[in-house]
Amino acid sequence: MKLAYVTLQGRGRTDALIAEVAHLLAADGVRLAGTVQSNHERPDRRKCDMDLAVLPDGPIVRISEDRGDLARGCTLDSGALEQTVVAVQQRLPGAEVLIVNKFGKREAEGKGLVPVIAEALEMGLPVLIGVNGLNLAAFLAFAGEDVLALPADPALIAQWCKAWAQVDVVRARSTAADEPRTRELGLVC
């Protein structure tokens, strides 16, 4: 199975790693589908704002709800997450690699991006997923035995993705017309 995951300790570190891998793959012309997350700290809130960029070219969707300065529980906006699921699913047929920023609470419940992950694997696409320690057991139960834990090395992870996708590593970058949007998402050097 073409399924791998990465996990790092520390808030936002897995998100940053996944985003860097997406950047490397996009720079090599790999056709991506999936999500990368960016977190925006707010000095007046306990919780950060969470945005998902749908690969390869957006939209960017705010997936957190502002529940006030004293909010402690989950701030995930499930409706916004489902909006990204639909957008990713629409892009899957043209993709060579699926990247999922996080196997989170919704995925642990069998929802969120789980159907897209299953569809990508059925299509034979390599799938890279970020997993936090809280949901690692649920992810491993979902993935079964045929899953690979990758080290936190962006170049090595990108190499794994390209090898499974059988992508020529010397491919032309996106056209100049596409570059402004990919730059906005942070996927262009």
Backbone torsions as a table, in degrees:
resi	resn	phi	psi	omega
1	MET	NA	146.0	-177.6
2	LYS	-96.7	60.5	-176.2
3	LEU	-126.9	125.9	178.8
4	ALA	-138.6	157.9	178.3
5	TYR	-140.6	159.9	174.0
6	VAL	-130.5	147.9	176.6
7	THR	-146.4	134.3	178.5
8	LEU	-132.3	146.8	173.7
9	GLN	-79.9	147.7	177.0
10	GLY	105.5	132.0	-176.5
11	ARG	-59.3	125.0	175.4
12	GLY	82.8	-7.5	-176.2
13	ARG	-69.7	-39.9	177.6
14	THR	-66.3	-41.3	177.6
15	ASP	-58.0	-44.9	-179.7
16	ALA	-64.0	-40.9	178.9
17	LEU	-64.2	-47.2	179.7
18	ILE	-60.2	-42.8	179.3
19	ALA	-63.1	-39.9	178.8
20	GLU	-65.5	-40.4	177.3
21	VAL	-62.9	-44.1	178.0
22	ALA	-59.4	-40.7	178.3
23	HIS	-61.0	-47.4	-179.9
24	LEU	-62.2	-44.3	-179.4
25	LEU	-65.9	-43.4	178.8
26	ALA	-62.6	-39.1	179.1
27	ALA	-63.3	-29.0	177.6
28	ASP	-89.0	3.6	176.8
29	GLY	82.6	13.9	178.4
30	VAL	-71.9	132.3	179.5
31	ARG	-80.2	115.9	-174.3
32	LEU	-107.0	151.2	164.5
33	ALA	-133.7	155.7	177.2
34	GLY	131.9	-154.1	-174.5
35	THR	-141.6	145.2	166.8
36	VAL	-127.6	143.5	-175.3
37	GLN	-109.7	140.5	170.0
38	SER	-123.9	139.4	-178.7
39	ASN	-112.5	138.4	-177.8
40	HIS	-124.0	109.6	179.1
41	GLU	-66.0	144.7	176.2
42	ARG	-125.7	122.9	-176.2
43	PRO	-63.3	-22.9	-178.2
44	ASP	-97.0	10.6	-178.0
45	ARG	-134.9	149.0	173.4
46	ARG	-72.6	-35.3	-175.6
47	LYS	-103.2	147.3	177.6
48	CYS	-84.2	163.5	169.8
49	ASP	-82.3	138.1	-179.1
50	MET	-117.1	126.1	177.4
51	ASP	-119.7	137.7	173.8
52	LEU	-109.6	128.3	171.5
53	ALA	-96.7	125.2	177.6
54	VAL	-83.3	124.7	-179.0
55	LEU	-80.8	144.6	6.0
56	PRO	-94.5	-14.1	-167.2
57	ASP	-134.7	24.8	177.4
58	GLY	92.3	175.7	18.5
59	PRO	-81.4	171.7	170.4
60	ILE	-101.9	125.5	-173.9
61	VAL	-120.3	127.4	173.7
62	ARG	-74.7	118.8	-177.2
63	ILE	-106.0	7.9	177.4
64	SER	-112.7	149.2	175.7
65	GLU	-101.9	139.2	175.0
66	ASP	-83.7	105.1	-177.4
67	ARG	-104.0	15.1	176.8
68	GLY	103.1	168.4	-173.6
69	ASP	-73.1	-15.2	-179.9
70	LEU	-104.0	4.9	-177.7
71	ALA	-59.7	134.9	179.2
72	ARG	-118.3	-33.7	-175.3
73	GLY	-78.1	-169.1	-179.1
74	CYS	-63.2	133.5	178.6
75	THR	-110.6	12.9	-179.2
76	LEU	-63.2	131.5	173.8
77	ASP	-93.2	99.3	-175.3
78	SER	-60.5	-36.0	178.3
79	GLY	-63.6	-41.6	178.1
80	ALA	-66.6	-38.7	177.0
81	LEU	-61.6	-44.0	179.4
82	GLU	-63.0	-32.6	175.1
83	GLN	-60.5	-41.1	178.8
84	THR	-70.1	-34.8	178.0
85	VAL	-58.6	-46.9	179.4
86	VAL	-61.1	-44.6	-179.5
87	ALA	-62.6	-42.1	179.1
88	VAL	-66.3	-43.6	-179.0
89	GLN	-60.0	-36.5	178.6
90	GLN	-67.1	-27.4	-177.4
91	ARG	-91.7	-11.8	-174.5
92	LEU	-58.6	-42.4	-177.2
93	PRO	-57.9	-29.2	-179.6
94	GLY	-95.2	5.1	-173.1
95	ALA	-90.6	156.6	172.3
96	GLU	-108.6	-21.1	-179.4
97	VAL	-145.0	139.5	171.8
98	LEU	-106.2	128.6	175.8
99	ILE	-116.8	127.1	177.1
100	VAL	-118.6	118.2	-174.5
101	ASN	-59.3	-36.4	-176.5
102	LYS	-156.2	133.6	166.1
103	PHE	-87.7	94.1	-171.6
104	GLY	-103.5	-159.6	-177.0
105	LYS	-57.5	-46.1	-178.7
106	ARG	-64.8	-40.6	178.8
107	GLU	-67.5	-37.3	177.3
108	ALA	-61.7	-25.8	177.0
109	GLU	-87.7	2.4	-178.6
110	GLY	84.7	13.1	-177.3
111	LYS	-115.2	-154.4	179.1
112	GLY	60.9	-128.3	-175.8
113	LEU	-87.2	5.5	-179.2
114	VAL	-55.8	-46.4	179.2
115	PRO	-62.1	-34.3	179.0
116	VAL	-69.7	-40.9	177.1
117	ILE	-59.5	-47.7	-179.7
118	ALA	-61.3	-43.0	179.6
119	GLU	-63.9	-42.6	179.2
120	ALA	-62.0	-42.9	178.9
121	LEU	-64.7	-39.1	176.8
122	GLU	-63.5	-32.8	178.3
123	MET	-76.8	-9.6	-178.9
124	GLY	86.4	13.4	179.0
125	LEU	-79.7	144.2	169.9
126	PRO	-70.7	141.8	-177.8
127	VAL	-125.8	125.6	176.3
128	LEU	-112.8	129.2	-176.2
129	ILE	-130.7	136.1	170.1
130	GLY	-85.5	135.7	-178.3
131	VAL	-133.7	131.8	174.6
132	ASN	-93.2	163.2	-177.0
133	GLY	-58.6	-34.0	-178.7
134	LEU	-61.8	-35.0	-176.4
135	ASN	-109.2	10.6	-176.9
136	LEU	-62.2	-44.5	-179.5
137	ALA	-61.8	-43.3	178.7
138	ALA	-64.5	-39.5	178.5
139	PHE	-63.8	-46.6	-178.7
140	LEU	-64.0	-34.6	175.3
141	ALA	-65.2	-40.1	177.9
142	PHE	-66.5	-45.5	-172.8
143	ALA	-75.1	-30.3	-175.5
144	GLY	78.0	-157.9	-174.4
145	GLU	-83.1	-19.9	-172.1
146	ASP	-93.5	60.9	-178.8
147	VAL	-137.2	149.0	-177.0
148	LEU	-118.4	128.9	172.4
149	ALA	-87.3	121.6	-179.4
150	LEU	-99.6	147.6	176.2
151	PRO	-71.9	163.2	-176.6
152	ALA	-80.7	58.3	-179.9
153	ASP	-121.9	103.9	-174.9
154	PRO	-55.2	-41.5	-178.9
155	ALA	-65.9	-42.0	178.9
156	LEU	-65.9	-41.1	179.1
157	ILE	-64.0	-44.2	178.1
158	ALA	-62.0	-39.2	178.1
159	GLN	-62.5	-42.4	177.7
160	TRP	-60.0	-47.3	-179.6
161	CYS	-58.7	-46.7	-177.9
162	LYS	-67.6	-37.6	179.8
163	ALA	-63.4	-44.2	179.8
164	TRP	-71.2	-32.5	179.6
165	ALA	-80.6	-9.9	-177.4
166	GLN	54.9	46.4	-178.8
167	VAL	-95.3	135.4	174.0
168	ASP	-67.4	122.5	-175.6
169	VAL	-72.2	-13.5	178.1
170	VAL	-108.4	77.8	-180.0
171	ARG	-117.0	147.8	-179.8
172	ALA	-62.0	143.8	175.9
173	ARG	-70.0	170.5	-179.7
174	SER	-59.5	157.6	-179.5
175	THR	-66.9	160.9	-179.6
176	ALA	-58.8	-32.4	179.6
177	ALA	-66.7	-31.7	-179.7
178	ASP	-83.1	-21.5	-172.1
179	GLU	-60.4	-42.0	-179.0
180	PRO	-57.7	-40.8	-178.6
181	ARG	-70.7	-42.1	179.2
182	THR	-68.4	-31.4	175.9
183	ARG	-66.0	-40.9	179.4
184	GLU	-59.3	-36.0	179.2
185	LEU	-81.6	-4.7	178.6
186	GLY	81.7	23.0	-175.3
187	LEU	-105.1	6.0	179.0
188	VAL	-119.2	137.5	178.7
189	CYS	-62.2	NA	NA
